[in-house]
Amino acid sequence: QVQVVESGGGLVQPGGSLRLSCAVSGIIFDSFRMGWYRQAPGKQRELVAQITSGGSITYADSVKGRFTASRDNAKNTVLLQMNSLKPEDTAVYYCNAYSLGFGRNYWGQGTQVTVSS
């Protein structure tokens, strides 16, 4: 059974930091592209960052220089370090595991991040 479980969300003041973690089980982790997405109320889900199986990382323009994504293939985990948070970063953050070769796409349940004073 595949499990994708996010943790680390919460309430933080503008300018603060949070670190999200995504633990994955039930897949050949290092064969999957991992991604962080977010969805704010009334908006579409958008890509925040993604890390290919080879370790290449891309970021949304809105988070470049503030967020850092990483993966640990030995621990089947993905991290998202978020610094200099802004109110517009408020959203539910989702972890995604995608493999074209296996034809699989998995989502976590999401974790709420609220940036407010």
C-alpha positions in Angstrom: 0.0 0.0 0.0 1.4 3.4 -1.0 1.5 6.1 1.6 2.4 9.7 1.1 2.3 11.7 4.4 3.1 15.3 4.9 3.9 17.0 8.2 5.3 20.3 9.5 2.6 22.8 8.6 1.3 25.4 11.0 0.9 29.0 11.8 3.9 31.4 11.3 4.3 35.1 11.3 5.4 36.9 8.1 9.2 36.6 7.7 9.3 33.3 9.6 10.3 29.8 8.5 8.7 26.4 8.4 10.0 23.0 7.2 7.7 20.6 5.6 8.4 16.9 5.5 7.0 14.2 3.3 7.4 10.5 4.1 6.7 8.0 1.4 6.3 4.2 1.5 5.2 1.5 -0.8 7.0 2.7 -3.9 10.5 2.5 -5.5 11.2 6.0 -4.2 14.3 6.8 -6.1 12.5 6.1 -9.4 9.8 8.8 -8.7 9.8 12.5 -9.4 8.8 14.2 -6.2 7.0 17.5 -6.0 5.5 20.0 -3.6 2.3 21.7 -4.7 0.0 24.1 -2.9 -3.5 25.3 -3.2 -4.9 28.5 -1.7 -8.6 29.0 -1.1 -10.3 29.8 -4.4 -7.3 29.1 -6.4 -6.0 26.2 -8.5 -3.3 23.9 -7.2 0.1 25.1 -8.3 3.6 23.6 -8.4 6.0 24.9 -5.8 9.0 22.7 -6.4 9.9 19.4 -7.9 12.9 17.1 -7.7 13.5 14.6 -10.4 14.8 11.1 -9.7 18.2 12.3 -10.9 18.1 15.2 -8.3 17.4 18.1 -10.6 15.3 20.8 -8.8 13.0 23.4 -10.2 11.0 26.1 -8.3 8.1 28.3 -9.0 9.2 31.9 -9.6 7.3 33.0 -6.6 9.4 30.9 -4.2 12.8 31.1 -5.7 15.4 32.2 -3.3 13.1 31.6 -0.3 12.3 27.9 -0.5 14.6 24.9 -0.7 13.5 21.4 -1.7 15.6 18.3 -1.0 15.1 14.5 -1.1 16.7 11.7 0.9 16.5 8.5 -1.1 17.8 6.5 1.8 15.0 7.6 4.0 12.2 7.9 1.4 11.6 11.5 2.4 11.3 14.9 0.8 11.7 18.2 2.6 10.7 21.7 1.8 12.5 24.4 3.8 10.5 27.6 3.6 12.1 30.9 4.7 11.0 34.5 4.5 7.4 33.4 4.4 4.7 35.8 3.1 1.0 35.9 3.7 0.5 34.9 0.0 2.3 31.6 0.9 -0.8 30.6 2.9 -2.1 27.4 1.4 -2.5 23.7 1.8 0.7 22.1 0.8 0.7 18.7 -0.9 3.4 16.2 -1.6 3.3 14.4 -4.9 5.1 11.3 -6.2 5.0 10.8 -10.0 6.5 8.1 -12.3 5.9 8.1 -16.0 7.6 4.7 -16.3 5.3 3.1 -13.7 2.3 5.1 -14.8 1.7 6.2 -11.2 0.8 9.5 -9.6 0.3 9.7 -5.8 -0.8 12.5 -3.5 -0.6 13.1 0.2 -3.4 14.5 2.2 -1.9 17.9 2.5 -0.7 20.1 5.4 -1.9 23.6 6.1 0.5 26.5 6.2 -0.8 29.8 7.4 1.3 32.9 7.3 -0.3 35.7 9.4 0.5 38.2 12.1 
